[in-house]
Amino acid sequence: MSAPTHNVRYQVSLTALLSLNFGFVLFDRNASSFLMPFIQPDLGLTNTQVGLVSGALSFTWAFAALGIGAISDRTGSRKGLLILATLAFSICSFASGLAASFAMLIGARLLMGVAEGGIMPISQSLIASEVDPRHRGLAMGVAQGLGSSLLGSFVAPVMLVAFAEAFGWRHAFFLAGAPGLLMVILLAWVVRAPRVQPARTATSAFSRASLRAVIAERNVVLCSILSVLLVSYLVVCWTFMPLFLTQVRGYEAKTMGWLMGSLGISATIASTAIPALSDRIGRRGLMIAMPLIAVVLPLAAMYFTGPAWSMAAIFVVGWSVTGVFPLFMAAVPSESVDARHIASALGICMGTGELIGGVLSPFLAGFAADLVGLQAPLWIMLALALCAGLVALGIRETAPRLTGARTVVEEAI
């Protein structure tokens, strides 16, 4: 990889812009969940169909992340593909607002997954080639976690619900898509075409030898299972918690929006604090403890009878489980395998979570909700968190500070 040639100001601007762009991606991705209390009665959707709408986007997102990333590597056209994908997800958000049936809505979300799935792989490849290696980890964390937590998990539920109450859920989708058009202009203006050569050979990170080596590592297998369990926890919460809070607990839509927004505050803090803490005290203990703490969120939603602000505080504590996502999706797998197989390990851990957890879990939770009521998805969340804590017991500690192992960067040097 060639050394970055741009100055610090450009590197900061690039990271900030990519973080903002991915924030609007998550803003759009989560919009259907936050607006579902308005959409479901209008379109006459069952809870199973609600789950399918959520899972459809995850399905195409996972495949697009692999496919578009590979295309960008082979063509070297990262900036162009990033702009095209950003424009496409804005158009799909507008299409979601025009949906007059379940079929039209799920079609729009399938296409949105295709558009959005490749944005983060391309963004991270831009950072890898343009940002100084001394600050690359921080830049990647900001690009993926800061904007998405603030915009996708905090601003989105508060703003979209308020807008839907005032102007209708369809106009809320139009609002969600509008920032993408501005981002297209900013990306075209700020991002400079990276000095990379397209791949000339059909090499793949997922070679058979690499796959065999990765699957043989216990930590990778356990991290993949954790990915399935905890991605399921997140997606089920995003999909059905708004419906449960409004239809079962009787909260007003505006209050529900603020309660869901508290999850964004939690994720913003936890996505930085938990990984940093793991560098000092180890990964394994946090990966065991945080899922067990996460059980308080569904329990509070079902049984807590105090004021809404207290409920929000409990939500913040429970949702802090998001802080271990960088651990089982990136840190532990990358520290457990040979440097030659890191890409395969990360791909397996991320891909299984999105494909199995993101696709199947909302469908199954919706089916259960149709059978026994909207409390079923919350009991599923509780079971998923408990299982994740138990699975993490088998993780082998990998934090260099505790194991004395050299980092990949040190090995390269």
C-alpha positions in Angstrom: 0.0 0.0 0.0 1.4 3.4 -1.0 2.0 6.0 1.6 -0.6 8.8 1.9 0.3 11.9 -0.1 -2.3 14.4 1.2 -1.9 16.8 4.1 -3.5 16.4 7.5 -6.3 18.9 6.7 -7.4 16.7 3.8 -7.2 13.5 5.9 -9.4 15.1 8.6 -11.9 16.4 6.0 -12.1 13.0 4.3 -12.7 11.1 7.5 -15.3 13.6 8.7 -17.1 13.5 5.4 -17.1 9.7 5.2 -18.4 9.5 8.7 -21.2 12.0 7.9 -22.1 10.1 4.8 -22.3 6.7 6.6 -24.4 8.5 9.3 -27.0 9.3 6.6 -26.8 5.8 5.3 -27.8 4.5 8.8 -30.3 7.3 9.0 -32.0 5.8 5.9 -31.5 2.2 6.9 -33.2 2.6 10.3 -36.0 4.9 9.0 -38.4 2.1 8.2 -38.1 0.7 11.8 -38.7 4.1 13.5 -41.6 4.9 11.1 -43.2 1.4 11.4 -45.8 2.5 13.9 -47.2 4.8 11.2 -46.5 2.4 8.2 -47.9 -0.8 9.7 -51.6 0.4 10.1 -51.5 2.4 6.9 -50.4 -0.6 4.7 -52.0 -3.2 6.8 -48.8 -5.2 7.5 -48.5 -8.2 9.7 -45.6 -8.4 12.2 -44.1 -11.1 10.0 -44.1 -8.7 7.1 -42.5 -6.0 9.3 -39.7 -8.5 10.0 -39.3 -9.3 6.3 -39.0 -5.6 5.4 -36.1 -5.3 7.9 -34.4 -8.6 6.8 -34.7 -7.8 3.1 -32.3 -4.8 3.4 -29.8 -6.9 5.5 -29.8 -9.6 2.8 -28.9 -7.4 -0.1 -26.6 -5.2 2.1 -24.4 -8.2 2.9 -23.9 -9.3 -0.7 -23.4 -5.7 -1.9 -20.7 -5.2 0.7 -18.7 -8.0 -0.8 -19.5 -7.4 -4.4 -19.1 -3.6 -4.7 -16.0 -3.7 -2.6 -14.5 -6.3 -5.0 -15.5 -4.2 -8.0 -13.8 -1.1 -6.5 -10.6 -3.0 -6.0 -10.6 -4.4 -9.5 -11.5 -1.1 -11.3 -9.8 1.3 -8.9 -12.8 3.6 -9.2 -13.5 4.1 -5.5 -14.7 7.7 -5.7 -17.0 7.1 -8.6 -18.7 4.0 -7.0 -19.0 5.8 -3.7 -20.9 8.7 -5.3 -23.1 6.4 -7.4 -24.0 4.3 -4.3 -24.8 7.5 -2.3 -27.1 8.8 -5.0 -28.8 5.4 -5.3 -29.7 5.1 -1.6 -31.3 8.5 -1.7 -33.4 7.5 -4.7 -34.4 4.3 -2.8 -35.5 6.3 0.2 -37.8 8.4 -2.0 -39.1 5.2 -3.4 -39.9 3.9 0.1 -42.0 6.9 0.6 -44.0 6.2 -2.5 -44.7 2.6 -1.6 -48.4 1.8 -1.7 -48.1 -1.9 -0.7 -46.0 -4.4 1.1 -44.5 -5.6 -2.2 -43.4 -2.0 -3.2 -42.0 -1.3 0.2 -39.9 -4.5 0.4 -38.7 -3.9 -3.2 -37.5 -0.5 -2.3 -35.7 -1.8 0.8 -34.0 -4.6 -1.2 -32.7 -2.0 -3.7 -31.6 0.2 -0.8 -29.5 -2.6 0.6 -27.7 -3.0 -2.7 -26.9 0.7 -2.8 -25.9 1.1 0.9 -24.0 -2.2 1.4 -20.8 -1.1 -0.5 -20.5 2.3 1.0 -18.5 1.4 4.2 -16.1 -1.0 2.4 -15.3 1.7 -0.1 -15.0 4.3 2.6 -12.6 2.3 4.7 -10.5 1.5 1.6 -10.2 5.3 1.0 -9.1 5.8 4.5 -6.6 3.0 4.3 -5.0 4.6 1.3 -5.3 8.2 2.2 -4.8 8.5 6.0 -1.5 8.4 7.8 -1.0 4.9 9.3 -0.4 6.4 12.7 -4.0 7.7 12.8 -5.7 5.1 10.6 -7.4 3.1 13.4 -8.9 6.2 14.9 -10.0 7.4 11.5 -11.7 4.1 10.7 -13.5 4.1 14.0 -14.8 7.6 13.4 -15.9 6.8 9.9 -17.8 3.8 10.9 -19.1 4.6 14.4 -19.4 8.3 15.1 -21.8 9.5 12.3 -23.8 6.3 12.3 -24.5 6.4 16.0 -25.3 10.1 16.2 -27.4 10.3 13.0 -28.7 6.8 12.5 -29.5 5.9 16.1 -30.1 9.3 17.9 -31.2 11.9 15.4 -33.2 9.6 13.2 -35.8 8.4 15.6 -36.3 11.8 17.1 -36.5 13.7 13.9 -38.3 11.2 11.7 -41.0 10.5 14.2 -41.7 14.2 14.8 -41.7 14.8 11.0 -44.1 11.8 10.5 -46.5 13.1 13.1 -46.5 16.5 11.4 -46.5 15.6 7.7 -46.9 11.8 7.4 -44.5 8.9 7.2 -44.1 9.2 3.4 -42.7 12.7 3.7 -40.4 11.4 6.5 -38.9 9.0 4.0 -38.4 12.0 1.6 -36.6 13.8 4.4 -34.4 10.8 5.0 -33.3 10.7 1.4 -32.7 14.4 0.9 -29.3 14.6 2.7 -27.9 12.0 0.3 -28.2 14.4 -2.6 -26.1 17.0 -0.7 -23.6 14.3 0.1 -23.2 13.5 -3.6 -22.1 17.1 -4.2 -19.8 17.2 -1.2 -18.2 13.8 -2.1 -17.6 15.0 -5.7 -16.0 18.2 -4.4 -13.9 17.0 -1.5 -12.8 13.4 -2.2 -9.8 13.1 -4.5 -9.4 10.0 -6.6 -6.9 7.8 -4.7 -3.7 6.8 -6.4 -4.4 3.1 -6.6 -4.0 0.7 -9.5 -6.9 -1.7 -10.2 -6.2 -5.3 -9.4 -5.0 -7.1 -12.5 -5.6 -10.6 -11.2 -8.6 -12.3 -9.9 -7.2 -12.8 -6.4 -9.5 -13.2 -3.5 -9.1 -12.8 0.2 -11.4 -15.8 0.6 -9.2 -18.5 -0.9 -9.7 -22.1 0.1 -6.4 -22.2 2.1 -7.3 -19.0 3.9 -10.8 -20.3 4.7 -9.4 -23.5 6.1 -6.9 -21.7 8.3 -9.5 -19.2 9.6 -12.2 -21.8 10.3 -9.7 -23.9 12.3 -9.3 -21.0 14.7 -11.7 -21.3 17.7 -11.9 -17.5 18.3 -13.1 -16.9 14.8 -15.8 -19.5 15.0 -17.0 -18.1 18.4 -16.8 -14.5 17.1 -19.0 -15.5 14.2 -21.5 -17.0 16.5 -21.4 -13.8 18.7 -22.0 -11.8 15.5 -25.1 -13.7 14.6 -26.5 -13.5 18.2 -25.8 -9.8 18.8 -26.6 -8.5 15.3 -29.9 -10.3 15.8 -30.3 -8.5 19.2 -29.8 -5.2 17.5 -32.0 -5.8 14.4 -34.9 -7.2 16.5 -34.7 -4.2 18.8 -34.7 -1.7 15.9 -37.5 -3.5 14.2 -40.0 -4.2 17.0 -39.2 -2.0 19.9 -40.9 1.0 18.4 -44.1 -1.1 17.9 -43.9 -2.5 21.4 -43.5 0.9 23.0 -46.4 2.4 21.2 -48.8 -0.4 20.9 -48.2 -2.4 24.1 -46.7 0.1 26.6 -48.9 3.0 25.3 -46.1 5.6 24.8 -46.8 8.5 22.5 -44.9 8.3 19.2 -42.8 11.4 20.3 -41.8 9.7 23.5 -41.0 6.5 21.7 -38.7 8.5 19.4 -36.7 9.9 22.3 -36.5 6.5 23.9 -35.1 5.0 20.7 -32.8 8.0 20.4 -31.2 7.2 23.7 -29.8 4.1 22.0 -27.8 6.4 19.8 -26.3 8.2 22.7 -25.3 4.9 24.2 -23.8 3.6 21.0 -21.8 6.9 20.5 -20.2 6.5 23.9 -19.8 2.7 24.0 -18.3 2.3 20.5 -15.3 4.3 21.7 -15.1 3.6 25.4 -15.5 -0.2 25.4 -12.8 -0.9 22.7 -10.4 1.5 24.5 -11.1 -0.2 27.8 -10.5 -3.6 26.3 -7.0 -2.5 25.3 -6.2 -2.0 29.0 -8.1 -4.8 30.8 -8.6 -7.3 28.0 -11.2 -8.3 25.5 -12.7 -11.5 26.9 -14.1 -10.1 30.2 -16.0 -7.3 28.4 -17.3 -9.7 25.8 -18.8 -11.8 28.6 -20.1 -9.0 30.7 -21.7 -6.6 28.2 -24.2 -9.1 26.6 -25.3 -10.1 30.2 -25.8 -6.4 31.0 -27.9 -6.1 27.8 -30.7 -8.2 29.2 -31.8 -5.1 31.2 -33.1 -3.4 28.1 -35.9 -5.8 27.1 -36.7 -6.4 30.7 -37.1 -2.7 31.4 -39.2 -2.2 28.2 -41.6 -4.9 29.4 -41.8 -4.3 33.2 -40.3 -0.9 34.2 -43.1 1.5 35.3 -41.1 4.6 36.2 -40.8 7.8 34.3 -39.7 7.8 30.7 -36.4 9.5 31.5 -35.5 6.6 33.8 -36.5 4.2 31.1 -34.1 6.0 28.7 -31.3 5.7 31.3 -31.8 2.0 31.5 -31.8 1.8 27.7 -28.5 3.6 27.6 -27.0 1.0 29.9 -28.4 -2.0 28.1 -27.5 -0.7 24.6 -23.8 -0.3 25.7 -23.4 -3.9 24.4 -22.8 -2.2 21.0 -19.3 -1.4 22.4 -18.2 -5.0 22.0 -19.1 -5.1 18.3 -15.7 -3.8 17.2 -14.2 -6.6 19.4 -15.9 -9.6 18.0 -16.1 -8.3 14.4 -12.5 -6.9 14.1 -10.1 -6.9 17.1 -10.3 -10.5 18.3 -10.5 -12.1 14.9 -7.6 -10.0 13.6 -5.5 -10.9 16.7 -6.3 -14.6 16.4 -5.1 -15.5 12.9 -2.0 -15.1 10.8 -1.7 -11.6 9.2 -2.3 -13.2 5.7 -5.8 -14.4 6.7 -7.1 -11.3 8.5 -9.4 -10.2 5.6 -11.0 -13.7 5.5 -11.5 -13.7 9.3 -13.1 -10.3 9.3 -15.3 -11.1 6.3 -16.6 -14.3 7.9 -17.4 -12.6 11.3 -19.1 -9.6 9.7 -20.8 -11.6 6.9 -22.4 -14.3 9.0 -23.8 -11.7 11.4 -25.5 -9.7 8.6 -26.6 -12.7 6.6 -28.0 -14.9 9.4 -28.6 -12.4 12.2 -29.8 -9.5 10.1 -31.9 -11.5 7.7 -33.5 -14.4 9.6 -33.9 -12.8 13.1 -36.5 -10.1 12.2 -38.5 -12.6 10.2 -38.6 -15.1 13.0 -39.3 -12.4 15.6 -42.2 -11.1 13.5 -43.6 -14.6 13.1 -43.4 -15.1 16.9 -45.1 -11.7 17.4 -48.0 -12.7 15.2 -48.4 -15.9 17.2 -48.2 -14.7 20.8 -47.9 -10.9 20.7 -45.3 -8.1 20.5 -43.6 -9.2 23.8 -42.2 -12.2 21.9 -39.4 -10.2 20.1 -38.3 -8.8 23.5 -38.0 -12.3 25.1 -36.0 -13.3 22.0 -33.7 -10.3 22.6 -33.2 -11.5 26.2 -32.4 -15.0 25.1 -29.9 -13.8 22.5 -28.1 -11.7 25.0 -27.8 -14.5 27.5 -26.6 -16.9 24.9 -24.0 -14.4 23.7 -22.6 -14.1 27.2 -22.3 -17.8 27.5 -20.6 -18.2 24.1 -18.1 -15.5 25.0 -16.9 -17.7 27.9 -15.0 -19.7 25.3 -13.1 -16.8 23.8 -9.3 -16.8 24.2 -7.8 -13.5 25.4 -6.0 -11.7 22.6 -5.3 -8.1 23.9 -1.6 -7.5 23.2 -1.2 -5.7 26.5 -2.2 -8.9 28.4 -0.8 -11.6 26.2 2.4 -9.9 25.2 1.8 -10.7 21.6 3.0 -8.4 18.9 0.5 -6.5 16.8 0.2 -7.0 13.1 1.8 -3.5 12.6 4.8 -4.5 14.7 5.2 -7.7 12.7 5.1 -5.8 9.5 7.7 -3.4 10.7 
